[in-house]
């Protein structure tokens, strides 16, 4: 017996809620109970990109008929998603008229979530958002993409006391208009602003219920970043890309759980003065402002920290009893950088992260004179930071490249002078000459004990006395299996299109 078909109508609607419009229609063949249920579900999703009709007018007529049917039968539409493409000025005019007709219908049907997305082949063409949108007091979630929001848009705006989520994507909107909208949404909890280039200042100090702020704009080559003034106590998630995050020294981030900062500006000294009792996830990526700063993070409940950049930062964490992970991705060692201070800075960073399980990745490296750093740092002993995984990448096998594989022995000498990696991870594909040659290079250095240069071999002896065992292991790329031993010659048995993960597992004296 088909017990699902006997469920009440509202439960069947709830099941259909999680299906696409296309899949919802397909349920009509399941049984008599399902035959027409899709026609009355409370969420509608229309996109001319997936419409199978003959022309744009057919698509617009389809939307009109469905909305009119819902209206005539006094049915509820809680969610409405609409994506429209504009190919010429006629599309522009007809879409404006239909939006002004559709939106009042939706508002009268109890609309709660409204996602409106415009895509135009005319780069400079955007529709002015009809003012009736901001009359919809029932709205809880509003998503607007590629519209113009100006004075006419907000001339009828009311207090949107139910709005909890607002997303603006690539809209034309200026500070005054944005602030007027924000002031009309006092209970908003989630704000997502992306690619709204005309915005220069966002003031959110009065949003005392705001939990999540996500901001991103296309890179502004003038160097002027949008200023984002926040109210820290209520915030749980902050994601900022290409923005200027502003808050007071010693600000109260009592509820912050996630902090992601990409190529953004902020007062790092102010950040060091703050306490983050709930912070679990921290990511700092491509932030040049860190170069001259010693950053301190007071986050006793941190779970994972990720840094990516082209310089080694100075970052330290407050003591924590939790087990946590740190991931350091250094994407470039500049040819003009002296190796000695670069690795000394890296040594200090690894020591500051010694409470965590460290993953270290060094990419596009360049080595010149290595002897100074080795003489200063390399020695036997058990006091070096432990690194769980080490990844090394170079972009080219050409000898003229600044990261040619001939530099690998020098790089390993430097790395082993400051830390003790448990695993050196890599990947392979038989047709990937660069990857295979990198693996072969590591094999010669770690397993066969060859470096190719007398100077490298001389310094290798200083750390090799602590290296008790090296094993070469493999794991299938897509399978959840354990690492298993393999030899270098066995890699040739894999098919050309197969990917795999390999690692050199290192056992050091004094490490468990």
C-alpha positions in Angstrom: 0.0 0.0 0.0 1.2 3.5 -0.9 1.1 5.1 2.6 2.8 8.3 1.4 -0.1 9.2 -0.9 -2.5 9.0 2.0 -0.7 11.7 3.9 -2.4 15.1 4.5 -2.2 17.7 1.7 0.0 20.0 3.7 2.6 17.3 4.3 2.6 16.4 0.6 3.2 20.1 -0.1 6.1 20.0 2.3 7.6 17.1 0.3 7.2 19.0 -2.9 8.9 22.0 -1.4 12.3 20.4 -1.6 11.9 19.5 -5.3 12.6 21.6 -8.4 9.6 22.8 -10.4 10.4 20.2 -13.1 10.6 17.3 -10.5 7.4 18.5 -8.8 5.5 18.2 -12.1 6.8 14.7 -12.6 5.2 13.5 -9.3 1.8 13.8 -11.0 2.2 10.3 -12.5 2.8 8.7 -9.1 -0.9 8.2 -8.1 -4.3 9.9 -8.1 -3.4 11.8 -4.9 -0.3 13.2 -6.5 -2.0 14.1 -9.9 -2.7 17.8 -9.2 -1.0 18.4 -5.9 2.0 20.0 -7.6 -0.3 22.7 -9.0 -1.0 24.0 -5.5 2.3 23.8 -3.8 3.2 27.1 -2.0 6.6 27.6 -3.6 7.1 28.5 -7.3 10.3 28.6 -9.2 10.5 30.0 -12.8 13.6 30.5 -14.9 13.7 31.3 -18.6 17.1 29.7 -18.7 15.5 26.2 -18.3 12.2 27.0 -20.0 11.5 24.6 -22.9 9.1 26.8 -24.8 9.6 28.4 -28.1 10.2 32.1 -27.1 10.4 34.6 -24.3 6.7 35.5 -24.6 5.7 31.9 -24.0 7.7 32.0 -20.8 6.2 35.2 -19.6 2.7 34.0 -20.4 3.4 30.8 -18.4 4.3 32.8 -15.3 1.2 35.1 -15.7 -1.2 32.1 -16.1 0.2 30.4 -13.0 0.0 33.5 -10.8 -3.5 34.3 -12.0 -4.6 30.8 -11.2 -3.2 30.9 -7.7 -4.9 34.3 -7.2 -8.3 33.2 -8.6 -8.3 30.1 -6.4 -7.1 32.1 -3.4 -4.1 29.8 -2.9 -1.0 30.8 -0.9 2.4 31.5 -2.4 5.0 31.6 0.3 8.1 31.5 -1.9 8.6 32.8 -5.4 11.8 32.5 -7.4 12.0 34.2 -10.8 15.0 34.5 -13.2 14.6 36.6 -16.3 17.1 37.3 -19.1 17.0 40.6 -21.1 18.2 40.4 -24.7 17.0 43.8 -26.0 15.1 46.9 -25.0 11.8 45.3 -25.9 12.5 42.6 -23.2 13.3 45.4 -20.8 9.9 47.2 -21.3 7.7 44.1 -21.2 9.5 42.8 -18.1 9.0 46.0 -16.3 5.2 46.0 -17.0 4.9 42.4 -16.0 6.8 42.8 -12.7 4.6 45.7 -11.8 1.6 43.4 -12.4 3.0 40.2 -10.8 4.4 41.6 -7.5 1.1 43.0 -6.2 -0.5 39.6 -6.8 2.2 37.8 -4.9 2.0 40.3 -2.0 -1.7 39.6 -1.7 -1.0 35.8 -1.6 1.1 36.1 1.6 4.6 36.0 0.0 7.3 35.4 2.5 10.4 34.6 0.4 11.0 36.5 -2.8 14.1 35.8 -5.1 14.2 38.0 -8.2 17.2 37.7 -10.5 17.8 39.6 -13.7 20.4 38.7 -16.3 21.1 41.0 -19.2 23.1 40.7 -22.4 23.2 44.5 -22.4 25.9 45.2 -19.9 24.6 48.6 -18.9 20.9 47.5 -18.7 19.3 47.0 -15.3 15.6 47.3 -14.4 14.5 49.7 -11.7 13.0 47.6 -9.0 9.3 48.4 -8.7 8.5 50.3 -5.5 5.7 47.8 -4.6 8.4 45.3 -3.4 9.0 47.3 -0.3 5.4 47.5 0.6 5.3 43.7 1.2 5.1 43.6 5.1 4.9 39.8 5.0 8.4 39.4 3.5 10.8 37.4 5.6 13.5 36.7 2.9 14.4 39.0 0.0 16.9 38.3 -2.7 17.5 40.9 -5.5 20.0 40.5 -8.3 21.0 43.0 -11.0 18.5 45.7 -10.3 18.6 49.5 -9.9 17.5 50.6 -6.4 17.0 54.3 -6.3 14.7 56.9 -4.7 11.7 55.8 -6.7 12.3 52.2 -5.6 11.9 53.2 -1.9 9.3 56.0 -2.2 6.6 53.7 -0.7 8.8 51.7 1.7 7.2 50.6 4.9 8.5 49.0 8.1 9.5 45.5 7.1 9.2 44.1 10.6 9.2 40.5 9.4 12.2 40.6 7.2 15.0 38.4 8.5 17.2 37.9 5.4 18.3 40.4 2.7 20.6 39.5 -0.2 21.7 42.1 -2.8 23.8 40.9 -5.7 25.3 43.2 -8.3 22.6 45.8 -7.7 23.1 49.5 -8.4 22.5 51.1 -5.0 24.0 54.1 -3.3 24.7 54.7 0.4 21.6 56.8 1.1 19.2 54.2 -0.4 20.9 51.3 1.2 20.7 52.9 4.6 17.0 53.7 4.2 16.3 50.1 3.4 18.4 48.9 6.4 16.6 51.3 8.7 13.3 49.8 7.6 14.5 46.2 8.5 15.3 46.4 12.3 15.0 42.7 12.9 17.2 41.5 10.0 19.4 38.5 11.0 21.3 37.7 7.7 22.7 40.3 5.3 24.5 39.3 2.1 25.9 42.1 -0.2 27.9 41.1 -3.3 29.2 43.2 -6.1 27.2 46.4 -5.4 29.9 48.8 -6.6 28.2 52.1 -5.8 28.2 51.3 -2.1 30.9 53.2 -0.2 29.6 52.9 3.4 27.5 50.4 5.1 26.4 51.2 8.7 25.0 48.3 10.6 25.5 49.5 14.2 21.7 49.6 14.9 21.0 46.1 13.7 21.1 44.5 17.1 19.6 41.2 15.8 22.1 40.7 12.9 23.8 37.3 13.1 25.5 36.9 9.8 27.1 39.5 7.5 28.6 38.6 4.2 30.1 41.2 2.0 32.0 41.0 -1.3 32.7 43.4 -4.1 34.6 43.3 -7.3 38.1 44.5 -6.7 38.3 48.3 -6.8 41.6 49.3 -8.5 41.3 52.8 -7.0 42.0 51.3 -3.6 38.8 52.7 -2.1 37.1 49.9 -0.2 33.6 50.0 1.1 33.5 50.8 4.8 31.4 48.3 6.9 30.5 49.5 10.4 29.2 46.6 12.5 27.5 45.9 15.8 29.7 43.0 17.1 27.7 41.5 20.1 25.0 39.9 18.0 27.2 38.6 15.2 27.8 34.9 14.8 29.4 34.9 11.3 31.4 37.5 9.5 32.6 37.0 5.9 34.3 40.0 4.3 36.0 40.2 0.8 37.5 43.5 -0.5 35.9 45.5 2.2 37.0 47.7 5.1 35.7 46.2 8.3 35.3 48.8 11.1 34.8 48.2 14.8 36.0 49.7 18.1 39.1 48.6 20.0 38.2 45.9 22.5 34.8 45.3 20.7 32.5 42.7 22.2 32.4 39.6 19.9 30.8 37.4 22.5 28.8 35.3 20.0 31.1 35.2 17.0 31.6 31.7 15.7 33.1 32.2 12.2 35.4 34.9 10.9 36.5 34.9 7.2 38.6 37.8 5.9 39.8 37.8 2.3 41.8 40.7 0.8 40.1 43.0 3.3 41.2 46.0 5.4 40.7 46.3 9.2 42.5 47.4 12.3 44.5 44.3 13.2 45.5 46.0 16.5 41.9 46.4 17.3 41.3 42.7 16.5 44.2 41.7 18.9 42.4 43.6 21.7 39.2 41.7 21.3 38.1 38.5 23.0 36.4 35.7 21.0 35.0 33.2 23.6 32.9 31.4 20.9 35.1 31.6 17.9 35.7 28.2 16.3 36.6 29.0 12.6 39.1 31.7 11.5 40.3 32.2 7.9 42.6 35.0 6.8 43.5 35.1 3.1 45.6 37.6 1.1 45.5 40.4 3.7 48.6 42.7 3.1 47.8 44.7 6.3 49.2 41.8 8.3 52.7 42.4 7.1 53.7 44.9 9.8 51.5 43.5 12.5 51.8 41.1 15.4 48.4 39.6 15.6 47.1 38.0 18.8 43.9 35.9 18.8 42.2 35.3 22.1 39.9 32.4 21.1 39.9 29.6 23.7 37.5 27.4 21.8 39.1 27.7 18.3 38.7 24.5 16.2 40.4 25.5 12.9 42.5 28.3 11.6 43.5 28.8 8.0 46.0 31.4 6.6 46.9 31.9 2.9 49.2 34.6 1.6 52.4 35.5 -0.1 54.2 36.4 3.1 54.7 34.8 6.5 52.6 36.5 9.2 53.2 37.0 12.9 50.2 35.4 14.6 49.8 33.8 18.0 46.9 32.3 19.9 45.8 32.2 23.5 46.3 28.9 25.3 43.4 26.5 24.6 42.8 23.0 25.9 40.8 22.0 22.8 42.2 19.9 19.9 42.4 22.2 16.9 43.8 22.4 13.3 45.8 25.0 11.6 46.4 25.2 7.8 49.1 27.5 6.4 49.3 28.0 2.7 52.2 30.2 1.6 51.6 30.8 -2.1 54.9 32.5 -3.1 58.4 33.0 -1.9 59.6 36.1 -3.8 62.9 35.8 -5.6 64.1 38.9 -3.8 63.3 37.6 -0.4 66.3 36.4 1.6 65.7 32.7 2.6 67.1 33.2 6.1 64.5 35.7 7.5 61.7 34.1 5.6 62.3 30.7 7.2 63.0 32.3 10.6 59.6 33.9 10.4 58.0 30.6 9.4 59.8 29.0 12.3 58.2 31.5 14.7 54.8 31.0 13.2 55.0 27.2 13.5 56.1 27.5 17.2 53.1 29.8 17.9 50.8 27.1 16.4 52.4 24.2 18.2 49.2 23.5 20.2 47.4 22.6 16.9 47.7 19.9 14.3 49.6 21.8 11.5 49.2 21.4 7.8 51.8 23.4 5.8 51.9 24.1 2.1 54.7 26.0 0.3 54.0 26.9 -3.4 56.0 28.5 -6.1 59.2 28.7 -4.1 62.5 30.3 -5.1 65.8 29.4 -3.5 69.1 31.4 -3.8 71.6 31.3 -1.0 70.5 28.7 1.6 73.6 28.3 3.7 72.9 31.1 6.1 69.5 29.8 7.3 70.8 26.3 7.6 73.8 27.3 9.7 71.5 29.3 12.0 68.8 26.7 12.5 69.6 23.1 11.5 70.5 20.9 14.3 69.5 17.5 15.7 67.1 17.4 18.6 63.5 17.1 19.6 62.5 20.8 20.0 61.2 21.5 16.5 57.5 22.0 15.8 55.7 19.0 14.5 53.9 19.4 11.2 51.3 16.7 10.4 51.3 17.3 6.6 53.6 19.2 4.3 52.8 19.9 0.7 55.4 21.4 -1.8 54.4 22.7 -5.2 56.3 24.2 -8.1 54.7 25.5 -11.3 57.2 24.5 -13.9 59.9 22.0 -14.8 61.8 24.5 -16.9 65.3 25.2 -15.6 64.7 28.9 -16.2 61.7 28.8 -13.8 62.3 30.3 -10.3 60.8 27.1 -8.8 62.6 24.4 -10.8 62.9 21.0 -9.1 66.6 21.4 -8.7 65.7 23.7 -5.7 63.8 20.9 -3.9 66.8 19.6 -1.9 67.6 23.1 -0.7 63.9 23.6 0.2 63.8 20.4 2.2 67.0 21.3 4.0 65.4 24.6 5.1 62.1 23.1 6.1 63.7 20.3 8.1 65.9 22.8 9.8 62.8 24.4 11.5 60.2 21.6 11.8 59.5 17.9 11.7 56.9 16.9 9.1 55.2 13.6 9.7 53.9 13.3 6.1 54.8 14.9 2.8 51.7 14.8 0.7 51.3 14.9 -3.1 49.0 13.7 -5.9 49.7 12.0 -9.1 48.4 11.3 -12.6 50.4 9.2 -15.0 49.9 11.9 -17.8 51.0 14.7 -15.4 54.7 14.9 -16.1 55.2 17.7 -13.6 53.6 15.8 -10.7 55.4 12.6 -11.5 58.8 14.3 -11.7 58.1 16.0 -8.4 57.4 12.7 -6.8 60.5 11.1 -8.3 62.6 14.0 -7.0 61.2 13.5 -3.4 61.9 9.8 -3.7 65.5 10.3 -4.6 66.0 12.7 -1.7 64.1 10.9 1.0 64.3 7.3 0.1 67.6 7.0 -1.8 69.4 9.8 0.0 70.5 11.6 -3.2 70.4 15.4 -3.5 72.5 16.0 -6.6 74.8 18.7 -5.0 77.6 18.2 -2.5 76.4 21.3 -0.5 72.9 19.8 -0.2 74.2 16.4 0.8 76.4 18.0 3.5 73.5 19.7 5.1 71.2 16.7 4.6 73.4 14.7 7.0 72.5 17.1 9.8 68.8 16.2 9.8 69.0 12.7 8.4 70.3 11.4 11.7 66.9 12.2 13.3 65.0 10.6 10.4 64.5 7.0 11.5 62.2 5.7 8.7 60.6 6.7 5.4 57.7 4.9 3.8 55.9 5.6 0.5 52.1 5.2 0.6 49.1 5.6 -1.6 45.4 6.2 -1.3 42.8 6.2 -4.1 41.5 9.6 -4.9 37.8 8.9 -4.6 37.8 5.9 -2.2 37.7 6.0 1.5 40.4 3.6 2.2 43.5 3.4 4.4 46.9 4.4 3.2 48.9 1.4 1.9 52.5 0.9 1.0 53.6 1.2 -2.6 56.9 1.5 -4.6 57.7 4.2 -7.1 57.6 1.7 -9.9 54.1 0.5 -9.0 52.7 3.9 -10.0 53.1 3.0 -13.6 50.4 0.3 -13.2 47.7 3.0 -12.9 45.6 4.0 -15.9 46.5 7.3 -17.5 43.3 9.0 -16.4 43.4 7.9 -12.8 44.2 10.2 -10.0 45.7 9.2 -6.7 47.1 10.6 -3.5 50.6 9.6 -2.4 52.6 10.6 0.7 56.0 10.0 2.2 55.4 9.1 5.8 58.4 10.2 8.0 59.2 8.8 11.4 61.5 11.1 13.4 63.4 10.3 16.5 61.6 11.6 19.6 58.2 11.8 18.0 55.4 9.4 18.9 
